[in-house]
Amino acid sequence: MPTNAVVKRILDAIEKDPSKVLGVTVNGKAITTKQYIPRAEAQTTPEIFYDVSNPSATYIVVALDLDAPFPSLGFLGPILHWIQPGFKVGQNNILTSDAPFIANYIGPSPPPGSAPHRYTFFLFEQPENFDGEKYAPSAGKLLSNWFRMRYDLDDWQKTAQLGEPLAVNYFLSN
């Protein structure tokens, strides 16, 4: 089971420091941390915004479901829901990317009867020499569910030479 120490650190940080809260817009509405969103309303790729300290840098967003398959029994989690490199800061601090995804976005899909899951979004500064193709499935294929389960963000952070997350946010859904 992955330890995902980075997840624990940054989730603790947003409780104490509101400047670490990532802006996430789901279905046209900016979310607040811990907000409940019905799964049907969260199936399209969210919009990300943040007041970054380095507007000329490039950023990566990683999204995880921390509670799969059930919050009380999370042996499959975390599940990777999205890795999108190449974000640049635009107007109103909205981050946009035209780079190919590493892992396409998949919306919430907890099993029937599950309590709400935490869907988390992490913002990292992208290293200058980062090559997303190195981490993506070949020929534009989608990342299989097998590689999404029990996702080790600590390991990927180290492998991709990412620093600490700059910001995080999450919503609840089932």
N, C-alpha and C positions, 0 to 999 in steps of 0.2 A: 504494500500500500504506500503510495507516495506521501511524503511528509508535508510538502508544500508549505514550508516555513514562510516563504515570501507572502503567501496568501494571509496567513495569520498576522504577520507584521503590518501589512498595509491595511487590513480590515480594522485592526486596533488603532492604527494611525488616524483613520477618518473619524473615529469616535472622538478624538481629541483635537483634530486639526481640520476644520472645514475647508481649508484651501487645498486639501488632498482629495476632495470629492470631484470626480470626473463628471462632466456634463454628458448625459445620455438622453436622447430624445427617442421615444418609442411610439410608433404610430402617430407622429406629429405632436406628441406631448412630452415636455421635459419631465423626467422622473425625479423623485426624491428618494434618498436612500431608504431601503426597506419597503418601498411602496409596492402594493399588490397590483399586478397587471394580469388580467385573464390571458390565458395562452393564445387565444385567437387574435388578440390585439398585438402580439409580440412576434409575429412570424416573419416580418420583413426586417431587413438589415437596419439596425438603429443608426441614428446620426450622432456623432461624437463632437463635443466642444469642450475647450479648456483654455484657460489663460496661461499659455506656456511661457516659460522664462526665456526660451531661445526660439523666436519665431522663424529663424532660418533653418532650424533643424528638421529632421524627418522623424516620424513617430510610427510605432506599431501598437495595435490594439489586440489584446487576447481576451476572449470571453470563455468562462467556464461555468458549468453547473456543478456546484459544490456538493450536492445532496443526492446523487443518483445511487440506486434507484429510489430509495426512500430516505428522508432526513434521519430517521432512526436507524437505518441500516444502509450505510453509504459505501458498501463494498465495491461498487463499480465506479465510484467517483474519485476525483472529479472527472466530469466529461467535458471534453473540449468542444466548444460551440463556434469558435471563430478565431482565426489569426489573419489579420489584415495589415501588411506593411505599407509603407509609402505615404503615410498621412502627412500632409502639409497644412499649415495654418492659413486659413482664409479670412474673409470678412466675418466680423462678429465672433472671432475665435473658433469658427467651425472648422473641423479637421476633415479634409477630403483626400481621397486617394484614387488614383487611376491605375495603381499597380495591381498585378494579379494577386489574388488571395493565396495564402498558404493552406488555410482550411476555410472552406466556404461557411457562411453563417447558417446555422440551423436554429430555429426558434425553440421555445420551451416545449417539451413533450414528456412530462412525468407520467408514470403509469397511472391508470385509474385508481382512485382511492388514496393517492399519495397526498400528504400534507404539502404545502407550498415549498418549492425549492428556491435556493438563492442563485440567481443568474448574475454573475460578476463580470465586470469589464475593467481591464487593467490597461493603463497607458504607459508605455515605455518609450524612451528616446531610442531611435534606431541608430545602431553604429554606422559610421560612414561607409565602411566596406561591406555592409550587409548585402547578401545575395539571397533573396527570397526563394529563387528557383532551387537552391540547394536543399531547402526544407519542404518544398511542395511535392506532391505526387507528380510523376512524369506525365508529359503530354496533356497537361491541363485537366487530368482526372480529378475527381473529388476524393477527399480523404475518407477512407472507409471508417465505419463505426468502430471496428476493432482497434484502430489506432487512436480513436478519440477517448476510449474508456481508460480510467485510472491514469489520467494525464498528469504527468509530473512537471509542473511549471518550474520548479526549482532546477530540474535537470535541463529543460529547454532554455531557461534564462542563462544558465552557465554555457551551454553549447552555442547559443546564438550570441554570446558575449553582450548580453543586455545588462544594464545597471538595475538599480532598484526601480520599481514602478513609481512614476511621478504622481499618479492619481488612480483612484478606483471608485466604482459605484456599483450598486447592485439593486435588483428588484426581486420580488417574490412572485412566483407563478405556479399554478398547477392546473 
